[in-house]
Amino acid sequence: MKMQKLIIEDCLQLVEFFKTLGDSTRLRIVLELKTKRCVGELAEELEMSQSAVSHQLNILKANGIVKSQRQGKYIYYIVQDEYVQNAIERCKMMFDKEYCL
């Protein structure tokens, strides 16, 4: 019974992870965070307002997907763990035509 509870908890964590990345804006932000970036850089790159990017970054941060680091007057964001980028890359492979053949 204890093992089943652990599996359910793991599944719930995965559901939250994929729900968070299920938003195209948040996914685009994560894909841009291969190196640390500030809100202004991301907003320019994604052609979005800084407030919209900041809002999405707060959601990503609350879900443990990105972390922030203050440097002077700027806050820089980066993916929390390299496994996040790896998981996204593996998922992208599923849609690669060469991979599917």
N, C-alpha and C positions, 0 to 999 in steps of 0.2 A: 504494500500500500504506500509506503514511504517513497519507493522508486517511482510509482505512478504520479505522485504529487510533484516530485522533482521534474518529471517530464512535462507535466502540465505547466509548471512555472517557467520552464525553458521555452515552451511553445508560446506562452504569453509574452515573454520578452522578445522573441523573434517577431511576433505579430506587431508589437509596438515599434520595433526597429523598422520593419517594412512599411508600416503605416506612416511613419515619419518620413521615410524616403519615397513614399508613394506620391508625394506632392512634387510636381515637375520643377517648381521653383527651388524647393529645398534640394532636390537631386542635382540640379544645375549648380547650386552653390557648393555642394560637397565636391562635385567634379572639378570646380575651380580651386578648391583648397588643397591642391597637391603641395603647395608651398603656403606659408602664412601670408594672409592678406588682411587689409583693413576694410571696413565697410565701404568707404569711398571707392576703393579699387574694384571691389566686387560690384557695386552699384553701376559703375561706369562700364565694366565688362559685360554685365548682364542687361544693361540698358533699363535699369529700374531705379526707383527712388531709394535714397539711403534709408529712409524709415521703413520701407518695405523689406529691404535686405536685412536690416537690423531686427525686425520682427521675426523673420524666418530663422535668423541665426540664433535668436533666443530660444526658439522651439528646438532647434538642433542641439543647442547646448543643454537645455533642460532634459533632453533624452540621451545625453551622453555621447552624442555623435561628434560634436566639435568641442574644442576648448578654446579659451581666450587667454591672451597675455598682454598686459599693458606695457607699452614702451613709450615713455614720455606722455604726450597728450593723446596718443593713438592706442586703440585696442586692436590687436591682431588676432585673427582666428585661424585655426588649423584643425584638420581632422584629428579627433581624439586618439585614434589608434590606426595603424597601418592596415589592420584587418578589415576595416570599413572599406577602404579603397580596394583591397583585394576582393572582397565580397561583391562589390559593384562590378569590378572588371570580370569576374567569373560569370555574373549574371548577364553582362553584355555579351559574353561569348555564346550564350544560348541563342542569341539573335544574329550571330555572324553566319552568313550563308555557307561559308566554307566549313564551319564547325558543324553545321546541321546536316551536311551531305554525307 
